Amino acid sequence: MTTDKRFVTRLKQPRVNQGITQDALAEKARISRTHLARLEFRQQDPTLGTLRKLANALKVNVGELVE
């Protein structure tokens, strides 16, 4: 897949900074933990809908994830 390394950092950093596990973030974002793991390991590209869910769960805006 083509997910950018920088996206992974922008996704993972706030999660880690907030002390949120993959399981907890996935639950908050209403996606599977497997899906989140695939995003963090650059095995899958996120959809706009998934980006919105993750941004809301992390309390950031979508632009901060994809800038």
matplotlib code that plots the C-alpha trace (Angstrom):
import matplotlib.pyplot as plt

x = [0.0, 1.0, 0.3, 2.9, 5.3, 4.4, 0.8, 1.6, 3.6, 0.8, -1.7, 0.4, 2.0, -1.2, -2.4, 0.8, 0.9, -2.6, -1.8, -4.5, -4.0, -4.8, -7.8, -9.1, -8.6, -10.3, -13.3, -13.6, -13.3, -15.7, -13.2, -11.7, -8.3, -7.1, -8.0, -6.1, -3.1, -3.1, -3.1, -0.2, 1.8, 1.2, -0.7, -3.8, -4.7, -7.3, -10.6, -11.9, -14.5, -11.9, -9.7, -12.7, -13.4, -9.8, -9.5, -12.7, -11.5, -8.1, -9.6, -7.6, -8.7, -8.3, -5.8, -3.4, -3.5, -2.9, -1.0]
y = [0.0, 3.6, 5.0, 7.6, 7.1, 10.7, 9.8, 6.9, 9.3, 11.8, 9.0, 7.2, 10.1, 11.6, 8.2, 7.4, 11.0, 10.6, 7.1, 5.5, 1.8, 0.6, -1.2, 2.0, 4.2, 1.6, 1.4, 5.2, 5.6, 2.7, 0.8, -2.6, -2.8, -4.9, -2.0, 0.4, -1.8, -2.1, 1.7, 2.0, -0.7, 1.0, -2.0, -0.1, 3.4, 5.2, 6.4, 9.9, 8.4, 6.6, 9.7, 11.6, 8.9, 8.8, 12.5, 12.8, 10.0, 11.7, 15.2, 16.6, 17.8, 15.7, 18.1, 17.3, 13.7, 14.3, 17.7]
z = [0.0, -0.4, 3.1, 3.8, 6.8, 7.9, 8.1, 10.4, 12.7, 12.7, 13.6, 16.1, 18.0, 19.4, 20.3, 22.2, 23.7, 25.0, 26.4, 24.2, 23.1, 19.6, 21.1, 22.9, 19.8, 17.5, 19.9, 20.1, 16.3, 15.7, 13.5, 14.1, 15.9, 13.0, 10.6, 12.8, 13.0, 9.2, 9.0, 11.5, 9.7, 6.2, 4.9, 4.1, 3.0, 5.1, 3.6, 4.3, 6.5, 8.5, 8.8, 10.2, 12.7, 13.9, 14.0, 16.2, 18.5, 18.9, 19.2, 16.3, 12.9, 9.8, 8.5, 11.4, 10.2, 6.5, 6.3]

ax = plt.figure().add_subplot(projection="3d")
ax.plot(x, y, z, "-o")
ax.set_aspect("equal")
plt.show()
